[in-house]
């Protein structure tokens, strides 16, 4: 089977951006350059006029970056990843049509716009958190505009195919030691190897099958 991870990934991200622009921003947002970047501790970020045309420097475009390292961490799925995209789209909206706060500060105007698109601002990512500040997250409002727009997007066939997983997890699945549909629960349970075939585990991870010491896998994530 021929695969094209770059096209599959960016086609879907562009599809999500254009859909959410129509559904939540009256199709008023300009195009931007969506990138995948690893910034430690951040699901994503927005940077105005980050890129310019090499043939005409008077033409620039903004950047919305999403962090693939967190696409599947802490139970996140495509819905949550798309909500991060919309979070950054609100920053883009504010830059072009409003008045952004100083540097990284998420001000009242940004906070109110978040609410209108169905994402409630919260510095802790759940109810009860501060609605403005330097480091902000959000939670999805049940049956709000974003939730409804995402369901339409999902029904149209939207799905993110390529995910970043620790290398030892990929090896366990490819060896047959761990079923693909058990990965989320395996990670959630703290990677309990006692239920796995240790022969397959040893082969996948180049371990001594007769070594009964607890398995400790060092995951080196690039930043």
N, C-alpha and C positions, 0 to 999 in steps of 0.2 A: 504494500500500500504506500503510495507516494504521499508524503506529508509536507506541509508548508507552515511551520509554526509561526513565522513572522506575519504572514498574511492572515492566518486564522486569528491571531491575537489582535492585531491592529484593526482588522476589518470589524471585529466585534466591538472594540472600544469606540471606534468612530460611529458605529451603528448606535451604540448606547448614547453617545454625546448628541448626535443629531435627533434621536428620539426624545431625550429629556429636554433638549432645547425647544422642540416643538410643544411638548406637553406642559412644561413648567415655566418657560421663559418667553412664550409667544414667538419663538423662533428669532429672537432679537440678538442673541449672542453671536459674535463673530467667530469664525473658525479659529482654531488654535492648534498647537502641536502637542499631541499627547505622547508622553514618554514613560518608560518604566525605569525608575531610579530607586536605589536603595539608600534611604536616609534613615539612620537608626532612630527608632522610636516614633516614626511618622508614617501614617498610612498613605499620605500624599501631600503635595504642596502645589501652590500656584505662584507663578513668577511672570509679571507683566513684561511684554516686549523682550522676551529672552532671546529670540532668534530674529535675524534679519536676512533678507534675500541677498545672496552673494552677487547678484547682478544689479541690484538696486537697493542700497542700504536705507533708502527712505521707506521701504516696505518692511514692516516688522510684524511679528506675531507672538502671542503669549504662549507660555508653557503650562500645561497641567501634567504633573508627574504623579504616577501611582506606584506604590511600593509592592512589588510582587512577593516580597518576603512575608508579607502579612495577608496575602490573599486567602490563605486557608488556616491561619493561626487563630486560636481562641474561638473556634467554631464558625468563623466567617465563611460565607458563601458568596455567590455572584451578586445576590441582593445587597449585601453589605459593601462589597467592592464598588458596586454601582452607586451606592449612597455616598461613598467617598468621592467619587467622580463628581456627583452633584454638589457636594460640599465645596469642592474647588470651583465648580461652575458659578457658585454664588459669589466667590471672591472675584472671579472674572467679571460677573455682572456688576459688582460694586465698583470695580476699577473703571469700567466704561460708562456706567450710568449713575454712579453714586459717589460717595466720598469715603475712601478707605481710612482705617485708623492708622496710627503710626506703626511702621515696620510690621511686626508680627501680631499686633493687637487686633483682636476681633471685637469690633465696636457694636453699638446698639443697632445701627442700621443693618449691619451684616446679620446680627441675631434675628431681627424682625423678618428679614428676607428669607432666612433659613426656615422660619416658621411657616411662611406663606407657601413654600414648596414642599412642606410636610416633613421636614427634618428639625427636630427640637434641639437647639444648641445646649450643650452641657459639657463642662470641663471634665466630668467623670464618665461620660458616655451613657448615662442613665438618669432617670428623674431625680431631682434634688440637687443637681450640680449648678455651678455658676453659669450664666448665659452669655457673659462677655469675659474677655481675658486674653492673655498671650497664647496659651496652649489650650485649644478647644477641640472637643469632639462633638458628637451628637447621638441621638437615637431616633429611630424611624417611628413616626407617629402612625399608630394603627388606623387604617382606613383613610389616611391623609393623602394629599396629592401625589407625593412620591410613591407611596405604597401602591396606589392605583395605577400610576404610570408604569411602575416596574412590572406589574402583572401583565399589562398590555405588551410590554417589551418581551417578557418571558414567553408569552403566548405566541409571539411572532417568530420564535425559534432562537432567541438570543441565549448564548451560553459561552462562557470562557473555557477554552479547552486545555490550555497549558498552564500548569501550576508549578511553583517551586516547592519541592519537598527535600528533606534531608537525604543525603546520598544513601545512608544505610536503610532508610525506609524503602527507597526505590529498589535497592538490591534485594530486600526481603520479599517484596512483591514479585519481582522478576524471577526469583528462585522458586517461588511457590510456597515459601515459608509463611507468608502472610497474604490473605486474600485482599484484593483491592477494596472491597466493600467493608473491610474491617479496619482500615487504616485510621479513620477518624476516631473510632472508639479505642483503638490501640494507643494512640497518642494521648487521648483524654485520660486513659487509665495509667498514664505514667510509663508506658512501654513495658508492660508486664509480659516477659518472655515465657513464663511457665506454661502457658497454654499452647505454645508453638512447638513444632517438630524441631528439636534441637539439632538433629542431623542436618536439616535443611538450613537452619540458622547458621550453624558452624560453617557450612559450605558457602553461604551467601556472604558472610562477614569474615571469612578466612580465619576462623577460630578453631581451637582444639576441641573436638566433639566430646572428649572425655573430661574436659575441664569443668568442674562443677561450681566454680566461683561465679558470683553474680555478674551479669553482663553490664558493662558500662561503655556506652558509645559516645565518643567525643564528637560533637557536631560543630564543625567550623563554618560559620556563616560569613560570607563576604559582605563587607559593608560598602 
